[in-house]
Amino acid sequence: MPGSCIRPPDPTCPPLPVHASLMRASRTKNENGEKVGALNKLFGFVYRGREKMKALKKSNRSLYYGIKYVTLGGLLTAFVVWA
């Protein structure tokens, strides 16, 4: 029966489409016991970093911009080398 597949590890089930994988990765915790998706965990980590950088920008703008441009330059360099 085609609708009986729950997970792709079952060899008789086809692989999940991309949208189903994204939905699983972005799920939220609505009730106790529910798992949080990887994208929401990543967002929480990134947001904490963003808050720290905003605080740094208020206290020391030159250091903030130095870190910002070194990070962007490193990402650009990594992208160019990788491509």
N, CA, C and O atoms as a Maestro MAE file, in Angstrom:
{
 s_m_m2io_version
 :::
 2.0.0
}

f_m_ct {
 s_m_title
 :::
 protein
 m_atom[332] {
  # First column is atom index #
  i_m_mmod_type
  r_m_x_coord
  r_m_y_coord
  r_m_z_coord
  i_m_residue_number
  s_m_chain_name
  s_m_pdb_residue_name
  s_m_pdb_atom_name
  i_m_atomic_number
  :::
  1 25 0.855 -1.182 0.000 1 A "MET " " N  " 7
  2 3 0.000 0.000 0.000 1 A "MET " " CA " 6
  3 2 0.897 1.241 0.000 1 A "MET " " C  " 6
  4 15 1.750 1.362 0.879 1 A "MET " " O  " 8
  5 25 0.737 2.170 -0.956 2 A "PRO " " N  " 7
  6 3 1.646 3.302 -1.067 2 A "PRO " " CA " 6
  7 2 1.586 4.284 0.102 2 A "PRO " " C  " 6
  8 15 2.606 4.892 0.424 2 A "PRO " " O  " 8
  9 25 0.453 4.461 0.739 3 A "GLY " " N  " 7
  10 3 0.341 5.415 1.825 3 A "GLY " " CA " 6
  11 2 0.790 4.879 3.172 3 A "GLY " " C  " 6
  12 15 0.732 5.608 4.162 3 A "GLY " " O  " 8
  13 25 1.235 3.634 3.245 4 A "SER " " N  " 7
  14 3 1.580 3.037 4.526 4 A "SER " " CA " 6
  15 2 3.017 3.306 4.944 4 A "SER " " C  " 6
  16 15 3.394 2.984 6.071 4 A "SER " " O  " 8
  17 25 3.823 3.883 4.074 5 A "CYS " " N  " 7
  18 3 5.225 4.160 4.403 5 A "CYS " " CA " 6
  19 2 5.311 5.337 5.354 5 A "CYS " " C  " 6
  20 15 4.700 6.380 5.125 5 A "CYS " " O  " 8
  21 25 6.066 5.166 6.412 6 A "ILE " " N  " 7
  22 3 6.240 6.238 7.383 6 A "ILE " " CA " 6
  23 2 7.614 6.861 7.243 6 A "ILE " " C  " 6
  24 15 7.742 8.083 7.325 6 A "ILE " " O  " 8
  25 25 8.635 6.064 7.038 7 A "ARG " " N  " 7
  26 3 10.010 6.561 6.982 7 A "ARG " " CA " 6
  27 2 10.758 5.931 5.820 7 A "ARG " " C  " 6
  28 15 10.451 4.810 5.413 7 A "ARG " " O  " 8
  29 25 11.751 6.658 5.279 8 A "PRO " " N  " 7
  30 3 12.541 6.085 4.200 8 A "PRO " " CA " 6
  31 2 13.469 4.947 4.603 8 A "PRO " " C  " 6
  32 15 13.871 4.207 3.705 8 A "PRO " " O  " 8
  33 25 13.858 4.726 5.883 9 A "PRO " " N  " 7
  34 3 14.718 3.575 6.169 9 A "PRO " " CA " 6
  35 2 14.084 2.233 5.802 9 A "PRO " " C  " 6
  36 15 14.796 1.249 5.603 9 A "PRO " " O  " 8
  37 25 12.767 2.185 5.711 10 A "ASP " " N  " 7
  38 3 12.103 0.968 5.267 10 A "ASP " " CA " 6
  39 2 12.437 0.781 3.784 10 A "ASP " " C  " 6
  40 15 12.109 1.659 2.986 10 A "ASP " " O  " 8
  41 25 13.078 -0.326 3.379 11 A "PRO " " N  " 7
  42 3 13.515 -0.484 1.986 11 A "PRO " " CA " 6
  43 2 12.374 -0.497 0.978 11 A "PRO " " C  " 6
  44 15 12.611 -0.280 -0.210 11 A "PRO " " O  " 8
  45 25 11.146 -0.744 1.417 12 A "THR " " N  " 7
  46 3 10.030 -0.756 0.475 12 A "THR " " CA " 6
  47 2 9.447 0.629 0.249 12 A "THR " " C  " 6
  48 15 8.623 0.812 -0.648 12 A "THR " " O  " 8
  49 25 9.860 1.609 1.047 13 A "CYS " " N  " 7
  50 3 9.336 2.966 0.919 13 A "CYS " " CA " 6
  51 2 10.213 3.808 -0.001 13 A "CYS " " C  " 6
  52 15 11.438 3.685 0.021 13 A "CYS " " O  " 8
  53 25 9.593 4.656 -0.803 14 A "PRO " " N  " 7
  54 3 10.394 5.581 -1.616 14 A "PRO " " CA " 6
  55 2 10.994 6.663 -0.729 14 A "PRO " " C  " 6
  56 15 10.487 6.894 0.369 14 A "PRO " " O  " 8
  57 25 12.068 7.340 -1.173 15 A "PRO " " N  " 7
  58 3 12.648 8.419 -0.361 15 A "PRO " " CA " 6
  59 2 11.662 9.571 -0.207 15 A "PRO " " C  " 6
  60 15 10.802 9.794 -1.059 15 A "PRO " " O  " 8
  61 25 11.807 10.293 0.893 16 A "LEU " " N  " 7
  62 3 10.924 11.432 1.147 16 A "LEU " " CA " 6
  63 2 11.235 12.570 0.192 16 A "LEU " " C  " 6
  64 15 12.396 12.778 -0.161 16 A "LEU " " O  " 8
  65 25 10.224 13.306 -0.229 17 A "PRO " " N  " 7
  66 3 10.479 14.488 -1.046 17 A "PRO " " CA " 6
  67 2 11.178 15.570 -0.224 17 A "PRO " " C  " 6
  68 15 11.197 15.520 1.006 17 A "PRO " " O  " 8
  69 25 11.741 16.532 -0.917 18 A "VAL " " N  " 7
  70 3 12.496 17.605 -0.259 18 A "VAL " " CA " 6
  71 2 11.617 18.388 0.697 18 A "VAL " " C  " 6
  72 15 12.056 18.724 1.796 18 A "VAL " " O  " 8
  73 25 10.397 18.685 0.311 19 A "HIS " " N  " 7
  74 3 9.544 19.496 1.182 19 A "HIS " " CA " 6
  75 2 9.238 18.789 2.492 19 A "HIS " " C  " 6
  76 15 9.093 19.447 3.523 19 A "HIS " " O  " 8
  77 25 9.137 17.471 2.479 20 A "ALA " " N  " 7
  78 3 8.892 16.748 3.727 20 A "ALA " " CA " 6
  79 2 10.107 16.826 4.644 20 A "ALA " " C  " 6
  80 15 9.964 16.928 5.862 20 A "ALA " " O  " 8
  81 25 11.305 16.777 4.058 21 A "SER " " N  " 7
  82 3 12.526 16.903 4.855 21 A "SER " " CA " 6
  83 2 12.633 18.296 5.468 21 A "SER " " C  " 6
  84 15 13.036 18.440 6.622 21 A "SER " " O  " 8
  85 25 12.273 19.316 4.700 22 A "LEU " " N  " 7
  86 3 12.313 20.683 5.225 22 A "LEU " " CA " 6
  87 2 11.282 20.876 6.328 22 A "LEU " " C  " 6
  88 15 11.551 21.549 7.323 22 A "LEU " " O  " 8
  89 25 10.112 20.292 6.154 23 A "MET " " N  " 7
  90 3 9.089 20.410 7.191 23 A "MET " " CA " 6
  91 2 9.548 19.744 8.481 23 A "MET " " C  " 6
  92 15 9.305 20.263 9.570 23 A "MET " " O  " 8
  93 25 10.213 18.595 8.362 24 A "ARG " " N  " 7
  94 3 10.707 17.910 9.555 24 A "ARG " " CA " 6
  95 2 11.812 18.733 10.214 24 A "ARG " " C  " 6
  96 15 11.882 18.794 11.441 24 A "ARG " " O  " 8
  97 25 12.673 19.366 9.423 25 A "ALA " " N  " 7
  98 3 13.781 20.137 9.978 25 A "ALA " " CA " 6
  99 2 13.311 21.424 10.639 25 A "ALA " " C  " 6
  100 15 13.994 21.951 11.518 25 A "ALA " " O  " 8
  101 25 12.152 21.941 10.229 26 A "SER " " N  " 7
  102 3 11.699 23.228 10.768 26 A "SER " " CA " 6
  103 2 10.571 23.090 11.787 26 A "SER " " C  " 6
  104 15 9.934 24.086 12.128 26 A "SER " " O  " 8
  105 25 10.314 21.897 12.274 27 A "ARG " " N  " 7
  106 3 9.207 21.730 13.218 27 A "ARG " " CA " 6
  107 2 9.489 22.435 14.543 27 A "ARG " " C  " 6
  108 15 10.638 22.608 14.951 27 A "ARG " " O  " 8
  109 25 8.407 22.833 15.194 28 A "THR " " N  " 7
  110 3 8.507 23.540 16.464 28 A "THR " " CA " 6
  111 2 7.953 22.671 17.585 28 A "THR " " C  " 6
  112 15 7.275 21.672 17.345 28 A "THR " " O  " 8
  113 25 8.255 23.073 18.802 29 A "LYS " " N  " 7
  114 3 7.764 22.335 19.974 29 A "LYS " " CA " 6
  115 2 6.469 23.001 20.433 29 A "LYS " " C  " 6
  116 15 6.489 24.100 20.988 29 A "LYS " " O  " 8
  117 25 5.362 22.335 20.201 30 A "ASN " " N  " 7
  118 3 4.063 22.869 20.592 30 A "ASN " " CA " 6
  119 2 3.562 22.258 21.898 30 A "ASN " " C  " 6
  120 15 2.834 22.905 22.650 30 A "ASN " " O  " 8
  121 25 3.948 21.021 22.166 31 A "GLU " " N  " 7
  122 3 3.521 20.335 23.382 31 A "GLU " " CA " 6
  123 2 4.725 19.637 23.995 31 A "GLU " " C  " 6
  124 15 5.730 19.414 23.320 31 A "GLU " " O  " 8
  125 25 4.623 19.295 25.263 32 A "ASN " " N  " 7
  126 3 5.707 18.569 25.918 32 A "ASN " " CA " 6
  127 2 5.931 17.241 25.212 32 A "ASN " " C  " 6
  128 15 4.982 16.542 24.855 32 A "ASN " " O  " 8
  129 25 7.195 16.908 25.018 33 A "GLY " " N  " 7
  130 3 7.535 15.645 24.379 33 A "GLY " " CA " 6
  131 2 7.785 15.756 22.885 33 A "GLY " " C  " 6
  132 15 8.365 14.844 22.297 33 A "GLY " " O  " 8
  133 25 7.367 16.839 22.257 34 A "GLU " " N  " 7
  134 3 7.615 17.009 20.832 34 A "GLU " " CA " 6
  135 2 9.056 17.451 20.606 34 A "GLU " " C  " 6
  136 15 9.627 18.178 21.419 34 A "GLU " " O  " 8
  137 25 9.629 17.013 19.513 35 A "LYS " " N  " 7
  138 3 11.000 17.377 19.191 35 A "LYS " " CA " 6
  139 2 11.032 18.677 18.408 35 A "LYS " " C  " 6
  140 15 10.087 19.019 17.698 35 A "LYS " " O  " 8
  141 25 12.144 19.398 18.551 36 A "VAL " " N  " 7
  142 3 12.364 20.637 17.815 36 A "VAL " " CA " 6
  143 2 13.244 20.312 16.615 36 A "VAL " " C  " 6
  144 15 14.201 19.547 16.730 36 A "VAL " " O  " 8
  145 25 12.916 20.896 15.460 37 A "GLY " " N  " 7
  146 3 13.676 20.635 14.245 37 A "GLY " " CA " 6
  147 2 15.053 21.282 14.263 37 A "GLY " " C  " 6
  148 15 15.319 22.194 15.045 37 A "GLY " " O  " 8
  149 25 15.921 20.791 13.385 38 A "ALA " " N  " 7
  150 3 17.300 21.271 13.318 38 A "ALA " " CA " 6
  151 2 17.378 22.739 12.918 38 A "ALA " " C  " 6
  152 15 18.239 23.465 13.417 38 A "ALA " " O  " 8
  153 25 16.498 23.192 12.028 39 A "LEU " " N  " 7
  154 3 16.536 24.596 11.615 39 A "LEU " " CA " 6
  155 2 16.196 25.531 12.774 39 A "LEU " " C  " 6
  156 15 16.788 26.603 12.898 39 A "LEU " " O  " 8
  157 25 15.251 25.134 13.619 40 A "ASN " " N  " 7
  158 3 14.914 25.966 14.772 40 A "ASN " " CA " 6
  159 2 16.041 25.971 15.801 40 A "ASN " " C  " 6
  160 15 16.286 26.993 16.442 40 A "ASN " " O  " 8
  161 25 16.723 24.851 15.964 41 A "LYS " " N  " 7
  162 3 17.875 24.819 16.867 41 A "LYS " " CA " 6
  163 2 18.988 25.705 16.330 41 A "LYS " " C  " 6
  164 15 19.618 26.440 17.090 41 A "LYS " " O  " 8
  165 25 19.234 25.642 15.020 42 A "LEU " " N  " 7
  166 3 20.258 26.473 14.391 42 A "LEU " " CA " 6
  167 2 19.912 27.948 14.529 42 A "LEU " " C  " 6
  168 15 20.786 28.763 14.821 42 A "LEU " " O  " 8
  169 25 18.637 28.303 14.321 43 A "PHE " " N  " 7
  170 3 18.214 29.686 14.462 43 A "PHE " " CA " 6
  171 2 18.459 30.194 15.879 43 A "PHE " " C  " 6
  172 15 18.904 31.328 16.059 43 A "PHE " " O  " 8
  173 25 18.177 29.377 16.879 44 A "GLY " " N  " 7
  174 3 18.419 29.788 18.271 44 A "GLY " " CA " 6
  175 2 19.888 30.083 18.511 44 A "GLY " " C  " 6
  176 15 20.224 31.056 19.185 44 A "GLY " " O  " 8
  177 25 20.765 29.254 17.967 45 A "PHE " " N  " 7
  178 3 22.206 29.463 18.099 45 A "PHE " " CA " 6
  179 2 22.636 30.750 17.391 45 A "PHE " " C  " 6
  180 15 23.383 31.551 17.953 45 A "PHE " " O  " 8
  181 25 22.165 30.943 16.167 46 A "VAL " " N  " 7
  182 3 22.527 32.135 15.385 46 A "VAL " " CA " 6
  183 2 21.985 33.395 16.055 46 A "VAL " " C  " 6
  184 15 22.663 34.422 16.079 46 A "VAL " " O  " 8
  185 25 20.782 33.327 16.592 47 A "TYR " " N  " 7
  186 3 20.176 34.494 17.221 47 A "TYR " " CA " 6
  187 2 20.946 34.930 18.466 47 A "TYR " " C  " 6
  188 15 21.097 36.126 18.717 47 A "TYR " " O  " 8
  189 25 21.432 33.961 19.245 48 A "ARG " " N  " 7
  190 3 22.248 34.325 20.417 48 A "ARG " " CA " 6
  191 2 23.510 35.051 19.978 48 A "ARG " " C  " 6
  192 15 23.921 36.022 20.612 48 A "ARG " " O  " 8
  193 25 24.128 34.586 18.897 49 A "GLY " " N  " 7
  194 3 25.308 35.263 18.362 49 A "GLY " " CA " 6
  195 2 24.980 36.662 17.872 49 A "GLY " " C  " 6
  196 15 25.764 37.594 18.049 49 A "GLY " " O  " 8
  197 25 23.821 36.797 17.259 50 A "ARG " " N  " 7
  198 3 23.389 38.110 16.770 50 A "ARG " " CA " 6
  199 2 23.197 39.089 17.929 50 A "ARG " " C  " 6
  200 15 23.581 40.255 17.835 50 A "ARG " " O  " 8
  201 25 22.607 38.613 19.006 51 A "GLU " " N  " 7
  202 3 22.421 39.482 20.176 51 A "GLU " " CA " 6
  203 2 23.766 39.941 20.740 51 A "GLU " " C  " 6
  204 15 23.923 41.101 21.121 51 A "GLU " " O  " 8
  205 25 24.731 39.027 20.790 52 A "LYS " " N  " 7
  206 3 26.059 39.401 21.298 52 A "LYS " " CA " 6
  207 2 26.731 40.407 20.381 52 A "LYS " " C  " 6
  208 15 27.388 41.336 20.851 52 A "LYS " " O  " 8
  209 25 26.571 40.230 19.073 53 A "MET " " N  " 7
  210 3 27.178 41.180 18.137 53 A "MET " " CA " 6
  211 2 26.507 42.549 18.221 53 A "MET " " C  " 6
  212 15 27.177 43.572 18.079 53 A "MET " " O  " 8
  213 25 25.210 42.583 18.447 54 A "LYS " " N  " 7
  214 3 24.530 43.872 18.614 54 A "LYS " " CA " 6
  215 2 25.024 44.592 19.868 54 A "LYS " " C  " 6
  216 15 25.204 45.810 19.862 54 A "LYS " " O  " 8
  217 25 25.242 43.834 20.938 55 A "ALA " " N  " 7
  218 3 25.772 44.429 22.163 55 A "ALA " " CA " 6
  219 2 27.195 44.938 21.936 55 A "ALA " " C  " 6
  220 15 27.565 46.002 22.433 55 A "ALA " " O  " 8
  221 25 27.992 44.172 21.181 56 A "LEU " " N  " 7
  222 3 29.355 44.607 20.858 56 A "LEU " " CA " 6
  223 2 29.325 45.867 20.015 56 A "LEU " " C  " 6
  224 15 30.154 46.757 20.207 56 A "LEU " " O  " 8
  225 25 28.389 45.961 19.087 57 A "LYS " " N  " 7
  226 3 28.281 47.147 18.236 57 A "LYS " " CA " 6
  227 2 27.989 48.394 19.072 57 A "LYS " " C  " 6
  228 15 28.494 49.476 18.776 57 A "LYS " " O  " 8
  229 25 27.176 48.238 20.112 58 A "LYS " " N  " 7
  230 3 26.885 49.379 20.990 58 A "LYS " " CA " 6
  231 2 28.111 49.791 21.796 58 A "LYS " " C  " 6
  232 15 28.325 50.979 22.039 58 A "LYS " " O  " 8
  233 25 28.914 48.818 22.209 59 A "SER " " N  " 7
  234 3 30.036 49.135 23.094 59 A "SER " " CA " 6
  235 2 31.321 49.465 22.339 59 A "SER " " C  " 6
  236 15 32.111 50.284 22.810 59 A "SER " " O  " 8
  237 25 31.549 48.847 21.180 60 A "ASN " " N  " 7
  238 3 32.814 49.050 20.463 60 A "ASN " " CA " 6
  239 2 32.576 48.848 18.962 60 A "ASN " " C  " 6
  240 15 32.738 47.746 18.437 60 A "ASN " " O  " 8
  241 25 32.188 49.931 18.285 61 A "ARG " " N  " 7
  242 3 31.824 49.843 16.875 61 A "ARG " " CA " 6
  243 2 32.984 49.410 15.986 61 A "ARG " " C  " 6
  244 15 32.786 48.648 15.040 61 A "ARG " " O  " 8
  245 25 34.178 49.882 16.274 62 A "SER " " N  " 7
  246 3 35.307 49.532 15.402 62 A "SER " " CA " 6
  247 2 35.630 48.029 15.486 62 A "SER " " C  " 6
  248 15 35.919 47.401 14.468 62 A "SER " " O  " 8
  249 25 35.581 47.463 16.682 63 A "LEU " " N  " 7
  250 3 35.803 46.028 16.819 63 A "LEU " " CA " 6
  251 2 34.684 45.248 16.127 63 A "LEU " " C  " 6
  252 15 34.941 44.233 15.480 63 A "LEU " " O  " 8
  253 25 33.450 45.720 16.264 64 A "TYR " " N  " 7
  254 3 32.314 45.078 15.615 64 A "TYR " " CA " 6
  255 2 32.518 45.017 14.103 64 A "TYR " " C  " 6
  256 15 32.371 43.957 13.495 64 A "TYR " " O  " 8
  257 25 32.857 46.160 13.498 65 A "TYR " " N  " 7
  258 3 33.041 46.185 12.051 65 A "TYR " " CA " 6
  259 2 34.273 45.391 11.626 65 A "TYR " " C  " 6
  260 15 34.278 44.804 10.544 65 A "TYR " " O  " 8
  261 25 35.295 45.361 12.437 66 A "GLY " " N  " 7
  262 3 36.462 44.539 12.128 66 A "GLY " " CA " 6
  263 2 36.098 43.066 12.068 66 A "GLY " " C  " 6
  264 15 36.470 42.363 11.128 66 A "GLY " " O  " 8
  265 25 35.364 42.600 13.081 67 A "ILE " " N  " 7
  266 3 34.929 41.198 13.101 67 A "ILE " " CA " 6
  267 2 33.986 40.915 11.928 67 A "ILE " " C  " 6
  268 15 34.071 39.863 11.293 67 A "ILE " " O  " 8
  269 25 33.102 41.846 11.654 68 A "LYS " " N  " 7
  270 3 32.131 41.651 10.581 68 A "LYS " " CA " 6
  271 2 32.830 41.482 9.231 68 A "LYS " " C  " 6
  272 15 32.532 40.545 8.490 68 A "LYS " " O  " 8
  273 25 33.761 42.388 8.910 69 A "TYR " " N  " 7
  274 3 34.395 42.328 7.598 69 A "TYR " " CA " 6
  275 2 35.401 41.186 7.483 69 A "TYR " " C  " 6
  276 15 35.578 40.640 6.393 69 A "TYR " " O  " 8
  277 25 36.053 40.816 8.560 70 A "VAL " " N  " 7
  278 3 36.943 39.656 8.521 70 A "VAL " " CA " 6
  279 2 36.117 38.376 8.306 70 A "VAL " " C  " 6
  280 15 36.523 37.493 7.551 70 A "VAL " " O  " 8
  281 25 34.972 38.283 8.964 71 A "THR " " N  " 7
  282 3 34.098 37.125 8.788 71 A "THR " " CA " 6
  283 2 33.562 37.051 7.363 71 A "THR " " C  " 6
  284 15 33.601 35.992 6.737 71 A "THR " " O  " 8
  285 25 33.061 38.176 6.848 72 A "LEU " " N  " 7
  286 3 32.550 38.183 5.478 72 A "LEU " " CA " 6
  287 2 33.650 37.891 4.468 72 A "LEU " " C  " 6
  288 15 33.423 37.172 3.495 72 A "LEU " " O  " 8
  289 25 34.833 38.439 4.689 73 A "GLY " " N  " 7
  290 3 35.960 38.144 3.798 73 A "GLY " " CA " 6
  291 2 36.349 36.680 3.840 73 A "GLY " " C  " 6
  292 15 36.656 36.089 2.805 73 A "GLY " " O  " 8
  293 25 36.339 36.094 5.019 74 A "GLY " " N  " 7
  294 3 36.649 34.667 5.147 74 A "GLY " " CA " 6
  295 2 35.628 33.800 4.452 74 A "GLY " " C  " 6
  296 15 35.983 32.821 3.795 74 A "GLY " " O  " 8
  297 25 34.338 34.156 4.592 75 A "LEU " " N  " 7
  298 3 33.292 33.395 3.910 75 A "LEU " " CA " 6
  299 2 33.408 33.530 2.393 75 A "LEU " " C  " 6
  300 15 33.241 32.550 1.668 75 A "LEU " " O  " 8
  301 25 33.693 34.732 1.916 76 A "LEU " " N  " 7
  302 3 33.854 34.953 0.481 76 A "LEU " " CA " 6
  303 2 35.057 34.180 -0.047 76 A "LEU " " C  " 6
  304 15 34.980 33.553 -1.104 76 A "LEU " " O  " 8
  305 25 36.158 34.222 0.680 77 A "THR " " N  " 7
  306 3 37.360 33.476 0.281 77 A "THR " " CA " 6
  307 2 37.083 31.973 0.254 77 A "THR " " C  " 6
  308 15 37.479 31.286 -0.688 77 A "THR " " O  " 8
  309 25 36.413 31.469 1.273 78 A "ALA " " N  " 7
  310 3 36.084 30.042 1.309 78 A "ALA " " CA " 6
  311 2 35.174 29.662 0.134 78 A "ALA " " C  " 6
  312 15 35.335 28.595 -0.458 78 A "ALA " " O  " 8
  313 25 34.218 30.539 -0.202 79 A "PHE " " N  " 7
  314 3 33.327 30.272 -1.312 79 A "PHE " " CA " 6
  315 2 34.087 30.247 -2.644 79 A "PHE " " C  " 6
  316 15 33.851 29.373 -3.478 79 A "PHE " " O  " 8
  317 25 35.000 31.210 -2.842 80 A "VAL " " N  " 7
  318 3 35.765 31.281 -4.089 80 A "VAL " " CA " 6
  319 2 36.703 30.076 -4.200 80 A "VAL " " C  " 6
  320 15 36.828 29.494 -5.278 80 A "VAL " " O  " 8
  321 25 37.355 29.699 -3.119 81 A "VAL " " N  " 7
  322 3 38.268 28.558 -3.147 81 A "VAL " " CA " 6
  323 2 37.490 27.263 -3.380 81 A "VAL " " C  " 6
  324 15 37.944 26.394 -4.125 81 A "VAL " " O  " 8
  325 25 36.321 27.131 -2.747 82 A "TRP " " N  " 7
  326 3 35.511 25.933 -2.877 82 A "TRP " " CA " 6
  327 2 34.934 25.795 -4.291 82 A "TRP " " C  " 6
  328 15 34.847 24.694 -4.834 82 A "TRP " " O  " 8
  329 25 34.544 26.930 -4.873 83 A "ALA " " N  " 7
  330 3 33.942 26.910 -6.227 83 A "ALA " " CA " 6
  331 2 35.006 26.774 -7.244 83 A "ALA " " C  " 6
  332 15 34.717 26.736 -8.440 83 A "ALA " " O  " 8
  :::
 }
 m_bond[331] {
  # First column is bond index #
  i_m_from
  i_m_to
  i_m_order
  :::
  1 1 2 1
  2 2 3 1
  3 3 4 2
  4 3 5 1
  5 5 6 1
  6 6 7 1
  7 7 8 2
  8 7 9 1
  9 9 10 1
  10 10 11 1
  11 11 12 2
  12 11 13 1
  13 13 14 1
  14 14 15 1
  15 15 16 2
  16 15 17 1
  17 17 18 1
  18 18 19 1
  19 19 20 2
  20 19 21 1
  21 21 22 1
  22 22 23 1
  23 23 24 2
  24 23 25 1
  25 25 26 1
  26 26 27 1
  27 27 28 2
  28 27 29 1
  29 29 30 1
  30 30 31 1
  31 31 32 2
  32 31 33 1
  33 33 34 1
  34 34 35 1
  35 35 36 2
  36 35 37 1
  37 37 38 1
  38 38 39 1
  39 39 40 2
  40 39 41 1
  41 41 42 1
  42 42 43 1
  43 43 44 2
  44 43 45 1
  45 45 46 1
  46 46 47 1
  47 47 48 2
  48 47 49 1
  49 49 50 1
  50 50 51 1
  51 51 52 2
  52 51 53 1
  53 53 54 1
  54 54 55 1
  55 55 56 2
  56 55 57 1
  57 57 58 1
  58 58 59 1
  59 59 60 2
  60 59 61 1
  61 61 62 1
  62 62 63 1
  63 63 64 2
  64 63 65 1
  65 65 66 1
  66 66 67 1
  67 67 68 2
  68 67 69 1
  69 69 70 1
  70 70 71 1
  71 71 72 2
  72 71 73 1
  73 73 74 1
  74 74 75 1
  75 75 76 2
  76 75 77 1
  77 77 78 1
  78 78 79 1
  79 79 80 2
  80 79 81 1
  81 81 82 1
  82 82 83 1
  83 83 84 2
  84 83 85 1
  85 85 86 1
  86 86 87 1
  87 87 88 2
  88 87 89 1
  89 89 90 1
  90 90 91 1
  91 91 92 2
  92 91 93 1
  93 93 94 1
  94 94 95 1
  95 95 96 2
  96 95 97 1
  97 97 98 1
  98 98 99 1
  99 99 100 2
  100 99 101 1
  101 101 102 1
  102 102 103 1
  103 103 104 2
  104 103 105 1
  105 105 106 1
  106 106 107 1
  107 107 108 2
  108 107 109 1
  109 109 110 1
  110 110 111 1
  111 111 112 2
  112 111 113 1
  113 113 114 1
  114 114 115 1
  115 115 116 2
  116 115 117 1
  117 117 118 1
  118 118 119 1
  119 119 120 2
  120 119 121 1
  121 121 122 1
  122 122 123 1
  123 123 124 2
  124 123 125 1
  125 125 126 1
  126 126 127 1
  127 127 128 2
  128 127 129 1
  129 129 130 1
  130 130 131 1
  131 131 132 2
  132 131 133 1
  133 133 134 1
  134 134 135 1
  135 135 136 2
  136 135 137 1
  137 137 138 1
  138 138 139 1
  139 139 140 2
  140 139 141 1
  141 141 142 1
  142 142 143 1
  143 143 144 2
  144 143 145 1
  145 145 146 1
  146 146 147 1
  147 147 148 2
  148 147 149 1
  149 149 150 1
  150 150 151 1
  151 151 152 2
  152 151 153 1
  153 153 154 1
  154 154 155 1
  155 155 156 2
  156 155 157 1
  157 157 158 1
  158 158 159 1
  159 159 160 2
  160 159 161 1
  161 161 162 1
  162 162 163 1
  163 163 164 2
  164 163 165 1
  165 165 166 1
  166 166 167 1
  167 167 168 2
  168 167 169 1
  169 169 170 1
  170 170 171 1
  171 171 172 2
  172 171 173 1
  173 173 174 1
  174 174 175 1
  175 175 176 2
  176 175 177 1
  177 177 178 1
  178 178 179 1
  179 179 180 2
  180 179 181 1
  181 181 182 1
  182 182 183 1
  183 183 184 2
  184 183 185 1
  185 185 186 1
  186 186 187 1
  187 187 188 2
  188 187 189 1
  189 189 190 1
  190 190 191 1
  191 191 192 2
  192 191 193 1
  193 193 194 1
  194 194 195 1
  195 195 196 2
  196 195 197 1
  197 197 198 1
  198 198 199 1
  199 199 200 2
  200 199 201 1
  201 201 202 1
  202 202 203 1
  203 203 204 2
  204 203 205 1
  205 205 206 1
  206 206 207 1
  207 207 208 2
  208 207 209 1
  209 209 210 1
  210 210 211 1
  211 211 212 2
  212 211 213 1
  213 213 214 1
  214 214 215 1
  215 215 216 2
  216 215 217 1
  217 217 218 1
  218 218 219 1
  219 219 220 2
  220 219 221 1
  221 221 222 1
  222 222 223 1
  223 223 224 2
  224 223 225 1
  225 225 226 1
  226 226 227 1
  227 227 228 2
  228 227 229 1
  229 229 230 1
  230 230 231 1
  231 231 232 2
  232 231 233 1
  233 233 234 1
  234 234 235 1
  235 235 236 2
  236 235 237 1
  237 237 238 1
  238 238 239 1
  239 239 240 2
  240 239 241 1
  241 241 242 1
  242 242 243 1
  243 243 244 2
  244 243 245 1
  245 245 246 1
  246 246 247 1
  247 247 248 2
  248 247 249 1
  249 249 250 1
  250 250 251 1
  251 251 252 2
  252 251 253 1
  253 253 254 1
  254 254 255 1
  255 255 256 2
  256 255 257 1
  257 257 258 1
  258 258 259 1
  259 259 260 2
  260 259 261 1
  261 261 262 1
  262 262 263 1
  263 263 264 2
  264 263 265 1
  265 265 266 1
  266 266 267 1
  267 267 268 2
  268 267 269 1
  269 269 270 1
  270 270 271 1
  271 271 272 2
  272 271 273 1
  273 273 274 1
  274 274 275 1
  275 275 276 2
  276 275 277 1
  277 277 278 1
  278 278 279 1
  279 279 280 2
  280 279 281 1
  281 281 282 1
  282 282 283 1
  283 283 284 2
  284 283 285 1
  285 285 286 1
  286 286 287 1
  287 287 288 2
  288 287 289 1
  289 289 290 1
  290 290 291 1
  291 291 292 2
  292 291 293 1
  293 293 294 1
  294 294 295 1
  295 295 296 2
  296 295 297 1
  297 297 298 1
  298 298 299 1
  299 299 300 2
  300 299 301 1
  301 301 302 1
  302 302 303 1
  303 303 304 2
  304 303 305 1
  305 305 306 1
  306 306 307 1
  307 307 308 2
  308 307 309 1
  309 309 310 1
  310 310 311 1
  311 311 312 2
  312 311 313 1
  313 313 314 1
  314 314 315 1
  315 315 316 2
  316 315 317 1
  317 317 318 1
  318 318 319 1
  319 319 320 2
  320 319 321 1
  321 321 322 1
  322 322 323 1
  323 323 324 2
  324 323 325 1
  325 325 326 1
  326 326 327 1
  327 327 328 2
  328 327 329 1
  329 329 330 1
  330 330 331 1
  331 331 332 2
  :::
 }
}
